Amino acid sequence: MSALKDIYSPRFYDKLSDVFVKTIPSFDKKNFVSKIFTDDFNQMELKERMRHTTKVLHQFMPEDFEKAVKIIEKTIDELRRNNIGEDSLAFIFFPDYIEIYGLEDYENSVKAIEFTTQFITCEFGIRPFILKYFDKMMPQMLAWSKHENHKVRRLATEGCRPRLPWAMGLPDLKKNPEKILPILENLKNDPSDFVRRSVANNLNDIAKDHPEIVLKLAQSWKNLSKETDAIIKHGCRTLLKQGHPEILSHYGLDSREIEVTNFKIDTPEVTVPDALQFSFDVKNKYEVPKIVRLEYAIYYNKANGLLSKKVFKISERIYQPKQKDLVIKRQSFKLITTKKFYSGLHKVSVIVNGEEKIIGEFQLIT
């Protein structure tokens, strides 16, 4: 399986160059390709290749940013005519170009972002503008939340997520997310699921620092529609995993008479890259049907010898009175680039409706 960075391939640059020949005056395809494939290109990771592409492109673009923006727009139009690249991650260098070379030109950059994000998301490229022009950008984001194009509306919420993964931080919005809330209000009933998922992700970000704000929204949005109920559920997923009492109460997740028995760790020693297997019985002892949210937590041994807890969802469904089920779960310890495992004592627990019911230990051997 090829690495994600290989979206920047010789074939990609060949097709891209053919478009630039039509859109950039006096574009030299051979020179462009030779500047792209430097001696260290193969060692570059995805973001490095993206930034490298941006900088090489700049050598063939007008110094005047307004003129460069017109070429980007013309290029996107040409790509669309040829059915090339719509929403393709490889074209993330367009927002990167605006970020690097347009940060001092607010007016032209905002127009370019609005146009470009309809081809390839500007959720990363917009963040330096929020940092630099906060008092102008947040009203602009609010205006975009009413845009006719759903990709622009999504940018309004995705671009100002306080904790957007792999993105530049927005410390002012982490500290005080109040300016995000009118944007989310505008988008909570958006016809696009793409946009509503972004609203939920923004709420989940806010919940990590300000759970009280999200809990208040959960109450005010409750039962407005099945779509807003779904947004709240997804936006409260971190609070649910943390077993936050108010959100558990909001969803009627009571665990007092939900019984976990016969807990067994089938693999008390796990050798990487094998899997942990464990099982247990769960029973609804109530006389009425109850919602049962089942999760498990792995307490990973870290390099410093401390344990770090991560929660995984199993299911959430209605258990009938006296219903009893056997649950068998496997947790892989297959090596991945974003996770390092350490030998030693680990723990696994079963969580019912936010309450940790039982915990056991196993040894991991790396």
C-alpha positions in Angstrom: 0.0 0.0 0.0 1.4 3.4 -1.0 2.0 6.1 1.5 -0.3 9.1 1.6 2.6 11.4 0.6 2.7 9.6 -2.8 -0.3 11.6 -3.9 2.5 13.9 -5.0 3.7 11.6 -7.8 5.3 12.2 -11.2 1.9 11.5 -12.8 0.3 14.2 -10.6 2.9 16.8 -11.5 2.7 15.9 -15.1 -1.1 16.5 -15.2 -0.8 19.6 -13.1 1.9 21.1 -15.3 -0.3 20.5 -18.4 -2.9 22.7 -16.7 -0.4 25.4 -15.7 0.7 25.6 -19.3 -2.8 26.9 -20.0 -3.1 29.2 -17.0 0.3 30.7 -16.2 1.9 33.0 -18.8 5.2 31.6 -20.1 5.0 28.6 -17.9 8.0 26.2 -18.4 6.8 22.7 -17.6 10.3 21.1 -17.8 11.8 23.6 -15.4 8.8 23.3 -13.0 9.1 19.5 -12.8 12.9 19.6 -12.4 12.5 22.1 -9.5 9.9 19.8 -7.9 12.0 16.6 -8.0 15.0 17.7 -6.0 17.4 15.2 -4.5 15.6 15.1 -1.2 12.0 14.9 -2.6 11.7 11.2 -1.8 12.6 11.8 1.8 9.9 14.5 2.2 6.7 13.7 4.1 3.2 14.8 3.0 3.2 18.3 4.5 6.8 18.9 3.4 5.9 18.0 -0.2 2.8 20.2 0.0 4.9 23.2 1.2 7.6 22.4 -1.4 5.0 22.5 -4.2 3.7 25.8 -2.9 7.2 27.4 -3.0 8.1 26.0 -6.4 4.8 27.3 -7.8 5.6 30.7 -6.4 8.7 30.9 -8.6 6.4 30.8 -11.7 3.7 33.1 -10.4 3.4 37.0 -10.5 4.9 38.7 -7.4 1.6 40.7 -7.2 -0.6 38.6 -5.0 -3.8 39.8 -6.6 -2.6 38.7 -10.0 -1.5 35.3 -8.5 -5.0 34.8 -7.0 -6.5 35.3 -10.5 -4.2 32.6 -11.8 -5.2 30.2 -9.0 -8.9 30.8 -9.8 -8.3 30.3 -13.5 -6.4 27.1 -12.7 -9.2 25.7 -10.6 -11.7 26.5 -13.3 -9.5 24.6 -15.8 -9.1 21.7 -13.4 -12.9 21.5 -13.1 -13.4 21.6 -16.8 -11.1 18.6 -17.1 -12.7 16.8 -14.1 -9.4 16.8 -12.2 -9.0 17.1 -8.5 -12.2 18.3 -6.9 -11.7 17.8 -3.1 -8.5 16.0 -3.7 -6.0 16.4 -0.8 -3.1 16.9 -3.3 -4.5 20.4 -4.1 -4.1 21.6 -0.5 -1.1 23.6 -1.8 -3.6 26.2 -3.1 -4.8 27.2 0.4 -1.2 26.9 1.5 -0.2 29.4 -1.2 -2.8 31.9 0.0 -1.6 31.4 3.6 2.0 32.0 2.8 1.9 34.7 0.2 -1.4 36.5 1.0 -1.3 36.9 4.8 -0.6 40.6 4.4 -3.3 41.1 1.8 -6.5 40.5 3.8 -9.1 41.6 1.2 -7.8 39.5 -1.7 -7.0 36.6 0.5 -10.6 36.4 1.9 -12.0 36.4 -1.6 -9.5 33.8 -2.7 -10.3 31.6 0.4 -14.1 31.8 -0.3 -13.5 30.7 -3.9 -10.8 28.1 -3.3 -12.5 26.3 -0.4 -15.3 25.3 -2.9 -12.6 23.2 -4.7 -10.3 22.2 -1.9 -10.9 22.9 1.8 -9.2 25.9 3.3 -9.8 24.8 6.9 -6.0 24.8 7.6 -5.0 27.8 5.5 -7.6 30.1 7.1 -6.3 29.8 10.6 -3.3 32.2 10.4 -5.9 34.8 9.1 -8.0 34.2 12.2 -5.0 34.7 14.4 -3.9 37.9 12.6 -7.2 39.4 11.9 -9.4 38.0 14.6 -11.8 40.9 14.9 -12.5 40.9 11.1 -12.3 37.2 10.5 -14.9 36.0 13.0 -17.6 38.2 11.6 -16.6 37.0 8.1 -16.9 33.4 9.3 -20.4 34.2 10.6 -21.3 35.7 7.2 -20.0 32.5 5.5 -22.2 30.4 7.7 -25.1 31.7 5.6 -23.3 31.2 2.2 -25.2 29.4 -0.5 -22.4 26.9 -1.0 -22.2 24.1 1.6 -18.4 23.9 1.4 -18.1 27.6 2.4 -20.6 27.0 5.2 -18.6 24.1 6.4 -15.4 26.3 6.4 -17.2 28.7 8.7 -17.3 26.0 11.4 -14.4 23.7 10.6 -12.0 26.6 10.1 -12.6 27.9 13.7 -12.6 24.6 15.5 -10.6 25.3 18.7 -8.8 21.9 18.4 -8.8 21.0 14.7 -6.4 18.0 14.3 -3.1 18.6 12.5 -3.8 22.4 12.4 -2.5 25.6 13.9 -3.9 26.3 17.4 -6.4 29.1 18.1 -5.7 30.0 21.7 -8.3 32.8 21.9 -11.1 30.5 20.9 -9.9 27.7 23.2 -10.0 30.2 26.0 -13.3 31.7 25.0 -15.4 30.1 22.3 -18.3 32.5 22.6 -17.8 33.9 19.1 -18.1 30.4 17.6 -21.6 29.9 19.0 -23.6 32.1 16.6 -21.9 30.2 13.7 -23.0 26.9 15.2 -26.5 28.2 15.8 -26.8 29.2 12.1 -25.6 25.8 11.0 -27.3 23.4 13.4 -30.1 22.7 10.9 -28.0 22.8 7.8 -29.3 20.6 5.0 -25.8 19.2 4.4 -24.7 16.3 6.6 -21.1 17.4 5.7 -21.7 20.7 7.5 -23.6 19.2 10.4 -20.8 16.8 11.2 -18.4 19.8 11.3 -20.8 21.5 13.8 -20.6 18.4 16.0 -16.9 18.2 15.8 -16.6 21.9 16.8 -18.9 21.2 19.8 -16.7 18.3 20.8 -13.6 20.5 20.6 -15.4 23.1 22.8 -16.5 20.4 25.3 -12.9 19.5 26.1 -12.3 22.9 27.6 -15.8 24.2 28.4 -18.2 21.3 29.0 -20.8 23.7 30.6 -21.2 25.6 27.3 -21.9 22.4 25.4 -24.2 21.0 28.1 -26.2 24.3 27.9 -26.5 23.9 24.1 -27.5 20.3 24.5 -30.5 21.4 26.6 -31.5 24.2 24.3 -31.2 22.1 21.1 -32.8 19.0 22.5 -35.7 17.6 20.3 -35.5 20.4 17.8 -35.0 17.8 15.1 -33.4 14.4 14.7 -30.5 16.2 13.0 -29.8 18.5 15.9 -30.2 15.5 18.3 -27.5 13.7 16.2 -25.2 16.8 16.3 -25.5 16.9 20.1 -24.8 13.2 20.5 -21.7 13.3 18.3 -20.6 16.7 19.8 -20.9 15.2 23.3 -18.9 12.0 22.6 -15.9 13.1 24.7 -18.2 14.0 27.6 -19.9 10.6 27.3 -16.5 8.8 27.2 -15.5 10.8 30.3 -18.7 9.7 32.1 -19.8 13.3 32.6 -22.8 13.1 35.0 -24.9 15.8 33.3 -24.6 14.4 29.9 -25.3 10.9 31.1 -28.4 12.2 32.8 -29.3 14.1 29.6 -29.5 10.7 27.8 -31.0 8.7 30.6 -27.9 6.6 31.0 -28.3 5.0 34.4 -26.0 2.1 35.3 -27.2 1.2 38.8 -29.0 -2.0 37.8 -26.9 -2.9 34.8 -24.8 -5.9 35.9 -21.4 -7.0 34.5 -20.4 -10.5 35.4 -18.1 -13.3 34.3 -15.4 -10.9 33.2 -12.5 -12.8 31.7 -9.2 -11.8 30.0 -8.6 -14.6 27.6 -5.1 -13.4 26.7 -3.3 -12.4 30.0 -0.1 -12.0 27.9 -0.2 -10.2 24.6 2.8 -10.1 22.3 2.8 -7.2 19.7 1.3 -7.3 17.1 -1.2 -9.8 18.4 -4.6 -8.8 20.0 -6.0 -8.7 23.5 -9.2 -10.7 23.9 -11.6 -10.4 26.8 -15.3 -11.2 27.5 -18.1 -10.5 29.9 -21.8 -10.8 30.4 -24.0 -7.8 30.7 -27.5 -7.9 32.1 -30.4 -5.4 32.5 -31.8 -6.1 36.0 -34.4 -3.3 35.7 -38.1 -4.2 35.1 -38.2 -1.8 32.2 -36.2 -1.5 29.0 -33.0 0.6 29.5 -30.5 2.2 27.1 -27.1 0.5 27.7 -24.0 2.2 26.4 -21.1 -0.2 26.5 -17.5 0.9 26.3 -14.1 -0.4 27.3 -10.9 1.3 28.3 -7.4 0.3 27.7 -4.8 1.7 30.2 -1.7 1.9 28.1 1.7 1.7 29.8 3.7 4.7 28.8 7.5 5.3 28.5 7.5 6.9 32.0 5.8 3.9 33.5 2.5 5.7 34.1 -0.8 4.4 32.6 -2.8 6.4 30.0 -6.5 5.6 29.6 -8.2 5.5 26.2 -11.9 4.7 25.9 -13.5 2.7 23.0 -17.2 2.3 22.2 -18.7 -1.1 21.9 -22.4 -0.4 21.4 -25.4 1.7 22.5 -28.8 0.1 22.4 -31.9 -0.8 24.3 -31.8 -3.9 26.6 -35.1 -5.4 27.5 -35.9 -6.3 31.1 -33.7 -9.1 32.4 -31.9 -9.3 29.0 -28.5 -10.8 29.3 -25.8 -10.8 26.6 -22.3 -12.3 26.2 -19.8 -9.7 24.8 -16.5 -10.7 23.3 -14.0 -8.0 22.3 -10.6 -8.0 20.7 -8.1 -5.0 20.8 -5.3 -5.1 18.3 -1.8 -4.2 19.2 -0.7 -4.1 15.6 2.1 -1.5 15.1 1.1 1.8 13.5 3.2 4.8 12.8 1.1 7.1 15.1 1.3 4.8 18.2 4.2 3.3 20.1 3.6 0.4 22.6 5.7 -0.2 25.7 6.1 -3.5 27.5 4.7 -4.1 30.9 1.5 -4.0 32.9 -1.6 -2.8 31.1 -5.2 -2.7 32.2 -8.6 -3.1 30.6 -11.9 -2.1 32.0 -15.6 -2.4 31.1 -17.7 0.8 31.2 -21.5 0.8 31.4 -23.4 4.1 30.9 -20.3 6.0 31.9 -19.5 4.0 35.0 -16.4 1.8 35.1 -17.8 -1.5 36.4 -14.8 -3.9 36.4 -11.1 -3.8 35.6 -8.4 -6.4 34.9 -4.7 -6.5 34.1 -2.6 -8.0 31.3 1.0 -8.0 30.3 2.1 -6.6 26.9 5.3 -7.8 25.4 6.9 -5.8 22.6 
